[in-house]
């Protein structure tokens, strides 16, 4: 599964599009549960492609950097791609990625 986390830009073909942090968390949890049931499936996120600013969806979990905070707090590790235009936001997200030794793609 490829996860596209963005409130405005539509997901590229082949991606699951979610618009809030809470939606993204639920999608990841469901994928992990499905993978435990069928470990030979390809349900786990192969990449989380994330924006920074959630705009009107911020009320449902915060800006998308909160997704990285949640991944860090829960010990999860998935490849991350940042597609945000927010330069400061990208730097902040990149710090979380580097601090955890995650792979940025």
N, C-alpha and C positions, 0 to 999 in steps of 0.2 A: 504494500500500500504506500502510496505517496500522498502526503498530507499538505494541502495548500491552506495557509492561515492568513486571510486577508479580508477586509471588510468591503473593498471596492473592486479590485481587479479580479476578474473571473479566473478560475483555475485553468491551467493548461489541460489538454486532453490527457486522461490517465490519472489525474489527481482527484482526491476527495477534497472538496471545498468546504471549509468551515469558516465562520465569520467572527467567532468569539473564543476567548481563552477557555471558557467552560465547555464549549462544543469540542474544542481540540482535545481537552483532557478526556472527555467522555469517549471520543473516537479512539484515542490511544488505549484507554482502559478496556474498551470493547475488543479492540484488535488483540491485545494481550490475552484476554480471556478466551477468545476464539483460538488463538495460537496454542494455548495450554490444552484445549480440547483436541485440536488437530495440528500437532507440531510440524507436519509436513506441508502445511499450507503456506501461503505467502502473505499472511495478514499483518505481520509486524511492520511498522513504518520503516521503509527503506530510506526515506528522507522526509524531514519536516521543513517545508519551504515557508518561511515566516516573514511577515511585514513587522513593523514596530508599532505604528499608531492604529488603534482600534476604533477611533472616532466614536460614532454612536453606539458601537458594540462594547465600549469600555465598561459599561455598567454590568456586563456579563463576564466579569473576571479580570478586568483591567486591560491595560495596553498589553500587546503580545509579548513583551519582555517577561511578563508574569508567567507565561508558559515555560520559558527557560528557567525561571525561579522554581517552578513546580517540578520540572524535570530534575533539577539539581537537588531539591529537598527530598525527592523520593528515590534518588539514586539511579534514575533512568539515563540511558545513553543511546541516542539515535543521531545519525548524521543530520546536520543542520545546514540549510541554505538561507541566507538573509537576502530578501529582495526589497528592502526598505530604502526610501529616498531620504530618510531622516538620518543625517550624518552622525549626530550625537547619539541617537538611538542605536545605530549600527555599532558604534564604538562600545557602548554599554553592553550590548548583546554579545559582541565579540569577546569582551572581558570574561563573561560567564562561560562562554565556550572554551576559551583558553584555560581558564582556572580549573576546569573539570577535565581537560585533556580530550574533549570531544572532537570529532572530525567535522570541520566546516567544508562543505562542498560547494 
